Amino acid sequence: MLIKAKRLFYWQIKKHWQNNTAIEFINQLLSCDAIWNKNSKTSCTKFNPDRTMKKLVLPLLALLVLTNCAGNDSASEDTPKASTAKTKTSNTKKAKAAAANPSGFKLDFIKSIPGSIDGCGEFFTYDTCKLTEEKYIFLSDMGDMAIIRIKGKDITLKKNTRESKQLNAISSVEVYYAVGYKVVLRKKEVKVADEFYEYSGTLQITGKKIKTTFKVRGEGGC
């Protein structure tokens, strides 16, 4: 009987909570002897032998029910917020990538390493690729010559020594030109071992209807 009464009480509280009348319902319980069921509204009788006990028990039960409802509502609200935050982060990354390369232009991987770079040279690829895969987008002979590949064609670049400069002991800017293209390599040494270097940096390509920058990683030495 007690279990049945608790279920009826919970059902009534939940119904009034959904209808925003829970406070009114609880006040009515505290002021009289409430008799309810699923098909009838709350009513009061004049005689109430257990009013004192009810005043102690009902507020506690009501508090538990309302707290549980509030907790569920809060949990429901938190889930979409977390999802929204992830979506915003993803959209921000995509927007930054699109801003850096609005045309969607990509350099081709160079098919083979020329003999002039086979001895000493520098080899760069996208920062999303592993150097061990040997998929390079920029090669240089560590002198005045470099190569990129666009639309299936190798393009030989010549270094402009006046515009190129050493920024500090580990960072430098190298500027190259070819017919219709300007290429700027900004690189920083991140590891050195036995005159063999590893780099991080950016590669900027400027041409007719092209102006984009790629994050790159590379290695070089003899």
GROMACS elastic network, one bead per residue, 0.5 to 0.9 nm:
[ bonds ]
;  ai    aj funct       b0    kb
    1     4     6  0.50910   500
    1     5     6  0.61833   500
    1     6     6  0.86633   500
    2     5     6  0.50378   500
    2     6     6  0.61822   500
    2     7     6  0.86697   500
    3     6     6  0.50767   500
    3     7     6  0.62576   500
    3     8     6  0.86707   500
    4     7     6  0.51396   500
    4     8     6  0.62431   500
    4     9     6  0.85581   500
    5     8     6  0.50683   500
    5     9     6  0.60241   500
    5    10     6  0.85531   500
    6    10     6  0.60605   500
    6    11     6  0.84773   500
    6    61     6  0.89647   500
    7    10     6  0.51046   500
    7    11     6  0.60719   500
    7    12     6  0.85842   500
    8    11     6  0.50464   500
    8    12     6  0.61479   500
    8    13     6  0.86315   500
    8    36     6  0.77953   500
    8    37     6  0.66176   500
    8    38     6  0.73518   500
    9    12     6  0.51576   500
    9    13     6  0.61895   500
    9    14     6  0.85714   500
    9    36     6  0.83468   500
    9    37     6  0.87629   500
    9    61     6  0.87628   500
    9    62     6  0.88336   500
   10    13     6  0.51343   500
   10    14     6  0.60374   500
   10    15     6  0.85071   500
   10    61     6  0.84642   500
   10    62     6  0.82516   500
   10    65     6  0.71185   500
   11    14     6  0.51706   500
   11    15     6  0.61140   500
   11    16     6  0.86406   500
   11    38     6  0.79776   500
   12    15     6  0.51299   500
   12    16     6  0.61703   500
   12    17     6  0.84400   500
   12    22     6  0.87283   500
   12    25     6  0.86534   500
   12    36     6  0.81205   500
   12    37     6  0.81348   500
   12    38     6  0.77138   500
   13    16     6  0.51977   500
   13    17     6  0.59099   500
   13    18     6  0.86011   500
   13    21     6  0.89031   500
   13    22     6  0.62003   500
   13    25     6  0.77447   500
   13    26     6  0.82081   500
   13    62     6  0.71885   500
   13    65     6  0.73595   500
   13    66     6  0.80732   500
   14    18     6  0.62311   500
   14    19     6  0.86497   500
   14    22     6  0.79979   500
   14    65     6  0.77615   500
   14    66     6  0.82580   500
   14    69     6  0.82056   500
   15    18     6  0.53014   500
   15    19     6  0.63712   500
   15    20     6  0.86797   500
   15    21     6  0.85211   500
   15    22     6  0.80718   500
   16    20     6  0.59135   500
   16    23     6  0.83009   500
   16    24     6  0.86455   500
   16    25     6  0.70619   500
   17    21     6  0.59896   500
   17    23     6  0.82637   500
   17    66     6  0.77602   500
   17    69     6  0.83956   500
   18    21     6  0.77430   500
   18    22     6  0.81295   500
   19    22     6  0.75668   500
   20    23     6  0.78967   500
   20    24     6  0.88730   500
   21    24     6  0.54261   500
   21    25     6  0.62599   500
   21    26     6  0.88486   500
   22    25     6  0.50295   500
   22    26     6  0.62033   500
   22    27     6  0.86447   500
   22    62     6  0.88908   500
   22    66     6  0.87453   500
   23    26     6  0.52064   500
   23    27     6  0.62070   500
   23    28     6  0.86155   500
   24    27     6  0.52150   500
   24    28     6  0.62760   500
   24    29     6  0.87887   500
   25    28     6  0.51400   500
   25    29     6  0.63782   500
   25    30     6  0.88666   500
   25    42     6  0.79826   500
   26    30     6  0.63142   500
   26    31     6  0.87761   500
   26    58     6  0.78571   500
   26    59     6  0.75281   500
   26    62     6  0.74370   500
   27    30     6  0.51239   500
   27    31     6  0.63158   500
   27    32     6  0.88307   500
   28    31     6  0.52362   500
   28    32     6  0.63031   500
   28    33     6  0.84581   500
   28    34     6  0.74354   500
   28    42     6  0.82441   500
   28    43     6  0.86971   500
   28    44     6  0.82357   500
   29    32     6  0.55755   500
   29    33     6  0.64076   500
   29    34     6  0.54761   500
   29    35     6  0.89808   500
   29    42     6  0.85416   500
   29    44     6  0.84239   500
   29    54     6  0.81515   500
   29    55     6  0.81823   500
   29    58     6  0.77145   500
   30    33     6  0.77613   500
   30    34     6  0.84929   500
   30    51     6  0.77112   500
   30    54     6  0.71395   500
   30    55     6  0.56262   500
   30    58     6  0.76384   500
   30    59     6  0.81901   500
   31    34     6  0.87092   500
   31    44     6  0.86703   500
   31    51     6  0.82926   500
   31    55     6  0.85389   500
   32    43     6  0.85469   500
   32    44     6  0.55886   500
   32    45     6  0.67510   500
   32    46     6  0.72883   500
   32    47     6  0.84292   500
   32    48     6  0.70287   500
   32    51     6  0.73022   500
   33    43     6  0.78822   500
   33    44     6  0.53366   500
   33    45     6  0.57875   500
   33    46     6  0.74618   500
   33    47     6  0.73543   500
   33    48     6  0.54974   500
   33    49     6  0.86768   500
   33    50     6  0.81531   500
   33    51     6  0.69627   500
   33    54     6  0.85112   500
   34    42     6  0.60393   500
   34    43     6  0.56662   500
   34    44     6  0.52205   500
   34    45     6  0.73910   500
   35    40     6  0.89814   500
   35    41     6  0.84089   500
   35    42     6  0.58919   500
   35    43     6  0.57147   500
   35    44     6  0.66861   500
   35    45     6  0.82328   500
   36    39     6  0.81024   500
   36    40     6  0.61512   500
   36    41     6  0.62160   500
   36    42     6  0.51082   500
   36    43     6  0.69842   500
   37    40     6  0.55779   500
   37    41     6  0.74624   500
   37    42     6  0.80555   500
   38    41     6  0.81342   500
   40    43     6  0.85905   500
   44    47     6  0.88323   500
   45    48     6  0.71868   500
   48    51     6  0.55970   500
   49    52     6  0.80764   500
   50    53     6  0.54417   500
   50    54     6  0.60834   500
   50    55     6  0.86712   500
   51    54     6  0.50158   500
   51    55     6  0.61310   500
   51    56     6  0.87980   500
   52    55     6  0.52137   500
   52    56     6  0.66759   500
   52    57     6  0.89381   500
   53    56     6  0.52545   500
   53    57     6  0.61853   500
   53    58     6  0.83779   500
   54    57     6  0.51128   500
   54    58     6  0.55134   500
   54    59     6  0.81977   500
   55    58     6  0.58508   500
   55    59     6  0.66227   500
   56    59     6  0.62457   500
   56    60     6  0.69766   500
   57    60     6  0.54030   500
   57    61     6  0.63038   500
   57    62     6  0.86358   500
   58    61     6  0.51004   500
   58    62     6  0.59387   500
   58    63     6  0.84164   500
   59    62     6  0.50157   500
   59    63     6  0.59769   500
   59    64     6  0.86019   500
   60    63     6  0.50820   500
   60    64     6  0.62922   500
   60    65     6  0.87150   500
   61    64     6  0.51772   500
   61    65     6  0.62590   500
   61    66     6  0.86292   500
   62    65     6  0.51359   500
   62    66     6  0.60430   500
   62    67     6  0.83952   500
   63    66     6  0.52115   500
   63    67     6  0.59212   500
   63    68     6  0.84559   500
   64    67     6  0.51631   500
   64    68     6  0.61366   500
   64    69     6  0.86667   500
   65    68     6  0.51599   500
   65    69     6  0.62835   500
   65    70     6  0.86839   500
   66    69     6  0.50220   500
   66    70     6  0.61018   500
   66    71     6  0.84961   500
   67    70     6  0.50664   500
   67    71     6  0.60301   500
   67    72     6  0.85968   500
   68    71     6  0.50521   500
   68    72     6  0.62323   500
   68    73     6  0.86553   500
   69    72     6  0.51986   500
   69    73     6  0.62432   500
   69    74     6  0.86534   500
   70    73     6  0.50880   500
   70    74     6  0.61513   500
   70    75     6  0.86501   500
   71    74     6  0.51002   500
   71    75     6  0.61912   500
   71    76     6  0.85909   500
   72    75     6  0.51225   500
   72    76     6  0.61363   500
   72    77     6  0.86482   500
   73    76     6  0.50773   500
   73    77     6  0.62629   500
   73    78     6  0.87561   500
   74    77     6  0.51196   500
   74    78     6  0.62396   500
   74    79     6  0.89441   500
   75    78     6  0.51622   500
   75    79     6  0.65480   500
   76    79     6  0.56831   500
   76    80     6  0.73936   500
   77    80     6  0.60521   500
   77    81     6  0.66677   500
   78    81     6  0.51467   500
   78    82     6  0.62996   500
   78    83     6  0.87241   500
   79    82     6  0.53404   500
   79    83     6  0.63288   500
   79    84     6  0.86332   500
   80    84     6  0.59117   500
   80    85     6  0.85070   500
   81    85     6  0.61713   500
   81    86     6  0.87400   500
   82    85     6  0.50997   500
   82    86     6  0.63924   500
   82    87     6  0.87076   500
   83    86     6  0.52356   500
   83    87     6  0.62587   500
   83    88     6  0.87014   500
   84    87     6  0.50458   500
   84    88     6  0.61427   500
   84    89     6  0.86522   500
   85    88     6  0.51237   500
   85    89     6  0.62466   500
   85    90     6  0.86746   500
   86    89     6  0.51271   500
   86    90     6  0.61898   500
   86    91     6  0.85835   500
   87    90     6  0.51353   500
   87    91     6  0.60995   500
   87    92     6  0.85330   500
   88    91     6  0.50802   500
   88    92     6  0.60448   500
   88    93     6  0.87020   500
   89    92     6  0.50741   500
   89    93     6  0.63504   500
   89    94     6  0.87231   500
   90    93     6  0.52788   500
   90    94     6  0.63216   500
   90    95     6  0.86438   500
   91    94     6  0.50688   500
   91    95     6  0.60331   500
   91    96     6  0.86200   500
   92    95     6  0.50338   500
   92    96     6  0.62137   500
   92    97     6  0.86441   500
   93    96     6  0.51777   500
   93    97     6  0.62331   500
   93    98     6  0.86058   500
   94    97     6  0.50993   500
   94    98     6  0.60899   500
   94    99     6  0.85476   500
   95    98     6  0.50585   500
   95    99     6  0.60672   500
   95   100     6  0.86284   500
   96    99     6  0.50500   500
   96   100     6  0.62224   500
   96   101     6  0.86799   500
   97   100     6  0.52051   500
   97   101     6  0.62717   500
   97   102     6  0.80075   500
   98   101     6  0.51291   500
   98   103     6  0.80640   500
   98   104     6  0.76264   500
   99   102     6  0.53585   500
   99   212     6  0.89213   500
  100   211     6  0.88348   500
  100   212     6  0.60635   500
  100   213     6  0.60774   500
  100   214     6  0.77526   500
  101   104     6  0.55386   500
  101   105     6  0.67375   500
  101   106     6  0.87178   500
  101   210     6  0.89976   500
  101   211     6  0.75893   500
  101   212     6  0.50198   500
  101   213     6  0.66152   500
  101   214     6  0.79681   500
  102   105     6  0.78804   500
  102   211     6  0.85427   500
  102   212     6  0.75447   500
  103   106     6  0.89813   500
  103   209     6  0.84233   500
  103   210     6  0.72625   500
  103   211     6  0.82735   500
  103   212     6  0.79749   500
  104   212     6  0.87042   500
  105   210     6  0.74489   500
  105   211     6  0.87510   500
  105   212     6  0.74767   500
  106   150     6  0.79086   500
  106   151     6  0.89728   500
  106   212     6  0.89092   500
  106   214     6  0.87693   500
  107   110     6  0.88643   500
  107   137     6  0.62101   500
  107   138     6  0.87999   500
  107   148     6  0.73236   500
  107   149     6  0.60640   500
  107   150     6  0.55237   500
  107   151     6  0.77375   500
  108   111     6  0.87139   500
  108   136     6  0.84287   500
  108   137     6  0.62520   500
  108   148     6  0.77554   500
  108   149     6  0.52147   500
  108   150     6  0.56219   500
  108   151     6  0.67266   500
  108   152     6  0.67405   500
  108   153     6  0.85497   500
  109   125     6  0.82185   500
  109   135     6  0.57286   500
  109   136     6  0.53647   500
  109   138     6  0.83184   500
  109   148     6  0.82036   500
  109   149     6  0.66403   500
  109   150     6  0.87020   500
  109   152     6  0.87685   500
  110   113     6  0.74119   500
  110   135     6  0.70531   500
  110   136     6  0.57228   500
  110   137     6  0.57803   500
  110   138     6  0.76256   500
  110   139     6  0.84423   500
  110   147     6  0.83273   500
  110   148     6  0.69708   500
  110   149     6  0.58969   500
  110   152     6  0.86772   500
  110   153     6  0.89466   500
  110   154     6  0.73789   500
  111   135     6  0.83404   500
  111   136     6  0.84289   500
  111   149     6  0.87161   500
  111   154     6  0.88625   500
  113   116     6  0.83163   500
  113   117     6  0.66508   500
  113   118     6  0.64541   500
  113   139     6  0.80120   500
  114   117     6  0.56666   500
  114   118     6  0.62905   500
  115   119     6  0.75920   500
  116   119     6  0.71374   500
  116   120     6  0.83456   500
  116   121     6  0.86671   500
  116   141     6  0.68126   500
  117   120     6  0.58492   500
  117   121     6  0.52563   500
  117   122     6  0.80818   500
  117   139     6  0.76518   500
  117   140     6  0.67104   500
  117   142     6  0.83508   500
  117   146     6  0.88549   500
  118   121     6  0.69556   500
  118   141     6  0.83011   500
  119   141     6  0.82894   500
  119   221     6  0.85597   500
  119   222     6  0.60121   500
  120   140     6  0.87731   500
  120   141     6  0.61233   500
  120   142     6  0.68817   500
  120   220     6  0.74661   500
  120   221     6  0.55980   500
  121   139     6  0.71010   500
  121   140     6  0.55097   500
  121   142     6  0.51892   500
  121   143     6  0.84186   500
  121   219     6  0.84888   500
  121   220     6  0.55496   500
  121   221     6  0.58440   500
  121   222     6  0.66845   500
  122   138     6  0.81118   500
  122   139     6  0.56629   500
  122   140     6  0.51834   500
  122   141     6  0.64521   500
  122   142     6  0.62430   500
  122   197     6  0.88235   500
  122   218     6  0.70024   500
  122   219     6  0.56982   500
  122   221     6  0.66395   500
  123   131     6  0.85216   500
  123   134     6  0.84158   500
  123   136     6  0.62105   500
  123   137     6  0.78631   500
  123   138     6  0.60898   500
  123   140     6  0.68455   500
  123   217     6  0.84782   500
  123   218     6  0.53560   500
  123   219     6  0.54608   500
  123   220     6  0.61431   500
  124   127     6  0.87870   500
  124   131     6  0.79342   500
  124   134     6  0.89401   500
  124   135     6  0.83270   500
  124   136     6  0.54024   500
  124   137     6  0.59938   500
  124   138     6  0.50971   500
  124   139     6  0.63853   500
  124   140     6  0.88799   500
  124   199     6  0.84071   500
  124   200     6  0.89824   500
  124   216     6  0.63864   500
  124   217     6  0.55923   500
  124   219     6  0.66505   500
  124   220     6  0.86990   500
  125   128     6  0.81562   500
  125   129     6  0.65229   500
  125   130     6  0.78911   500
  125   131     6  0.70518   500
  125   134     6  0.80537   500
  125   135     6  0.63080   500
  125   137     6  0.51625   500
  125   138     6  0.67045   500
  125   215     6  0.86383   500
  125   216     6  0.55363   500
  125   217     6  0.57063   500
  125   218     6  0.62226   500
  126   129     6  0.54437   500
  126   130     6  0.82499   500
  126   135     6  0.86063   500
  126   136     6  0.78337   500
  126   137     6  0.73702   500
  126   214     6  0.69945   500
  126   215     6  0.61169   500
  126   217     6  0.62374   500
  126   218     6  0.85847   500
  127   130     6  0.75535   500
  127   131     6  0.89724   500
  127   200     6  0.79297   500
  127   201     6  0.86602   500
  127   214     6  0.82090   500
  127   215     6  0.55729   500
  127   217     6  0.51120   500
  127   218     6  0.84944   500
  128   215     6  0.84199   500
  128   216     6  0.79797   500
  128   217     6  0.85833   500
  129   132     6  0.86167   500
  129   133     6  0.73904   500
  129   134     6  0.89008   500
  129   135     6  0.76503   500
  129   216     6  0.87581   500
  129   217     6  0.83151   500
  130   133     6  0.55503   500
  130   134     6  0.75696   500
  130   135     6  0.80834   500
  130   217     6  0.85441   500
  131   134     6  0.54875   500
  131   135     6  0.72127   500
  131   136     6  0.81195   500
  131   217     6  0.77207   500
  131   218     6  0.69637   500
  131   219     6  0.77652   500
  132   135     6  0.82166   500
  133   136     6  0.86188   500
  136   139     6  0.71128   500
  136   148     6  0.87757   500
  136   218     6  0.86827   500
  137   147     6  0.81240   500
  137   148     6  0.58319   500
  137   149     6  0.67988   500
  138   146     6  0.70793   500
  138   147     6  0.57536   500
  138   148     6  0.50278   500
  138   149     6  0.79075   500
  138   203     6  0.86312   500
  138   218     6  0.89730   500
  139   142     6  0.88392   500
  139   145     6  0.85305   500
  139   146     6  0.53682   500
  139   147     6  0.52068   500
  139   148     6  0.68611   500
  140   143     6  0.70830   500
  140   144     6  0.77732   500
  140   145     6  0.57446   500
  140   147     6  0.64069   500
  140   157     6  0.88794   500
  141   144     6  0.70854   500
  141   145     6  0.58863   500
  141   146     6  0.64282   500
  142   145     6  0.75401   500
  142   146     6  0.82693   500
  142   220     6  0.81756   500
  142   221     6  0.82837   500
  143   146     6  0.82640   500
  143   159     6  0.77898   500
  144   157     6  0.82074   500
  144   158     6  0.56580   500
  144   160     6  0.77177   500
  144   161     6  0.80399   500
  144   176     6  0.83924   500
  145   156     6  0.71013   500
  145   157     6  0.57395   500
  145   159     6  0.60719   500
  145   176     6  0.82214   500
  146   155     6  0.84532   500
  146   156     6  0.59366   500
  146   158     6  0.64536   500
  146   159     6  0.75307   500
  146   176     6  0.77205   500
  147   154     6  0.66507   500
  147   155     6  0.56115   500
  147   157     6  0.57118   500
  147   158     6  0.87985   500
  148   153     6  0.84382   500
  148   154     6  0.58846   500
  148   155     6  0.53646   500
  148   156     6  0.67882   500
  148   157     6  0.76441   500
  149   152     6  0.62687   500
  149   153     6  0.53312   500
  149   155     6  0.57071   500
  149   156     6  0.86695   500
  150   153     6  0.53805   500
  150   154     6  0.66025   500
  150   155     6  0.72485   500
  151   154     6  0.85497   500
  155   178     6  0.73375   500
  155   179     6  0.88704   500
  156   177     6  0.85422   500
  156   178     6  0.66108   500
  157   176     6  0.56733   500
  157   177     6  0.52876   500
  157   179     6  0.85830   500
  157   181     6  0.85651   500
  157   182     6  0.85279   500
  157   183     6  0.81030   500
  158   175     6  0.84272   500
  158   176     6  0.51976   500
  158   177     6  0.53687   500
  158   178     6  0.65475   500
  159   162     6  0.89419   500
  159   163     6  0.87528   500
  159   164     6  0.77757   500
  159   174     6  0.71469   500
  159   175     6  0.57905   500
  159   177     6  0.64941   500
  160   163     6  0.56884   500
  160   164     6  0.61656   500
  160   174     6  0.76493   500
  160   175     6  0.55790   500
  160   176     6  0.55894   500
  160   177     6  0.71450   500
  161   164     6  0.50321   500
  161   165     6  0.75543   500
  161   174     6  0.78905   500
  161   175     6  0.75165   500
  161   176     6  0.86903   500
  162   165     6  0.76242   500
  162   175     6  0.87239   500
  163   173     6  0.82896   500
  163   174     6  0.74300   500
  163   175     6  0.61207   500
  163   176     6  0.88395   500
  164   172     6  0.77712   500
  164   173     6  0.54397   500
  164   175     6  0.52455   500
  164   176     6  0.84106   500
  164   184     6  0.87326   500
  165   172     6  0.58735   500
  165   173     6  0.53831   500
  165   174     6  0.65700   500
  165   175     6  0.86308   500
  166   169     6  0.75017   500
  166   170     6  0.82466   500
  166   171     6  0.63593   500
  166   173     6  0.63540   500
  166   174     6  0.84239   500
  167   170     6  0.77287   500
  167   171     6  0.53686   500
  167   173     6  0.71617   500
  168   171     6  0.53203   500
  168   172     6  0.68896   500
  169   172     6  0.83017   500
  169   189     6  0.88579   500
  170   187     6  0.83139   500
  170   188     6  0.55873   500
  170   189     6  0.51843   500
  170   190     6  0.81188   500
  171   186     6  0.75649   500
  171   187     6  0.57760   500
  171   189     6  0.65089   500
  172   185     6  0.82543   500
  172   186     6  0.59987   500
  172   187     6  0.57175   500
  172   188     6  0.67008   500
  173   184     6  0.69708   500
  173   185     6  0.57655   500
  173   187     6  0.65888   500
  174   183     6  0.82508   500
  174   184     6  0.57519   500
  174   185     6  0.51016   500
  174   186     6  0.64619   500
  174   187     6  0.83055   500
  175   182     6  0.73882   500
  175   183     6  0.58801   500
  175   185     6  0.64195   500
  175   186     6  0.87429   500
  176   181     6  0.83820   500
  176   182     6  0.58849   500
  176   183     6  0.50368   500
  176   184     6  0.62907   500
  176   185     6  0.82134   500
  177   180     6  0.80048   500
  177   181     6  0.58293   500
  177   183     6  0.62094   500
  177   184     6  0.88110   500
  178   181     6  0.51214   500
  178   182     6  0.65168   500
  178   183     6  0.83600   500
  179   182     6  0.83703   500
  180   206     6  0.83296   500
  180   207     6  0.55999   500
  180   208     6  0.66890   500
  181   205     6  0.70757   500
  181   206     6  0.56545   500
  181   208     6  0.76359   500
  181   210     6  0.89228   500
  182   204     6  0.80493   500
  182   205     6  0.60217   500
  182   206     6  0.51007   500
  182   207     6  0.64800   500
  183   203     6  0.70280   500
  183   204     6  0.55924   500
  183   206     6  0.63987   500
  183   207     6  0.88450   500
  184   202     6  0.80883   500
  184   203     6  0.57891   500
  184   204     6  0.50451   500
  184   205     6  0.67841   500
  184   206     6  0.85708   500
  185   201     6  0.74158   500
  185   202     6  0.59916   500
  185   204     6  0.64843   500
  186   200     6  0.83959   500
  186   201     6  0.53625   500
  186   202     6  0.52845   500
  186   203     6  0.64558   500
  186   204     6  0.83476   500
  187   199     6  0.61149   500
  187   200     6  0.56875   500
  187   202     6  0.66333   500
  187   203     6  0.85246   500
  187   216     6  0.85978   500
  187   217     6  0.84343   500
  187   218     6  0.86708   500
  188   198     6  0.83653   500
  188   199     6  0.53345   500
  188   200     6  0.54305   500
  188   201     6  0.60063   500
  189   192     6  0.73205   500
  189   197     6  0.66300   500
  189   198     6  0.58786   500
  189   200     6  0.67236   500
  189   201     6  0.88710   500
  190   197     6  0.76150   500
  190   198     6  0.56848   500
  190   199     6  0.53952   500
  190   200     6  0.67133   500
  191   196     6  0.82368   500
  191   197     6  0.57524   500
  191   198     6  0.50638   500
  191   199     6  0.71196   500
  192   195     6  0.64354   500
  192   196     6  0.56981   500
  192   198     6  0.65063   500
  193   196     6  0.51942   500
  193   197     6  0.65819   500
  193   198     6  0.88116   500
  194   197     6  0.83353   500
  194   221     6  0.89917   500
  195   220     6  0.85847   500
  195   221     6  0.61486   500
  195   222     6  0.75323   500
  196   219     6  0.73200   500
  196   220     6  0.58633   500
  196   222     6  0.71707   500
  197   218     6  0.82277   500
  197   219     6  0.53815   500
  197   220     6  0.51844   500
  197   221     6  0.62562   500
  198   217     6  0.75670   500
  198   218     6  0.56908   500
  198   220     6  0.65813   500
  199   216     6  0.82757   500
  199   217     6  0.54993   500
  199   219     6  0.58349   500
  199   220     6  0.81395   500
  200   215     6  0.78464   500
  200   216     6  0.59645   500
  200   218     6  0.63771   500
  200   219     6  0.88799   500
  201   214     6  0.85657   500
  201   215     6  0.59776   500
  201   216     6  0.53338   500
  201   217     6  0.62189   500
  201   218     6  0.83086   500
  202   213     6  0.65574   500
  202   214     6  0.54804   500
  202   216     6  0.52885   500
  202   217     6  0.80341   500
  203   212     6  0.84167   500
  203   213     6  0.55391   500
  203   214     6  0.51977   500
  203   215     6  0.64467   500
  203   216     6  0.65957   500
  204   211     6  0.73438   500
  204   212     6  0.57610   500
  204   214     6  0.63704   500
  204   215     6  0.88590   500
  205   210     6  0.70394   500
  205   211     6  0.56452   500
  205   212     6  0.54785   500
  205   213     6  0.62240   500
  205   214     6  0.83814   500
  206   209     6  0.81421   500
  206   210     6  0.53932   500
  206   212     6  0.66604   500
  206   213     6  0.87173   500
  207   211     6  0.63191   500
  208   211     6  0.81190   500
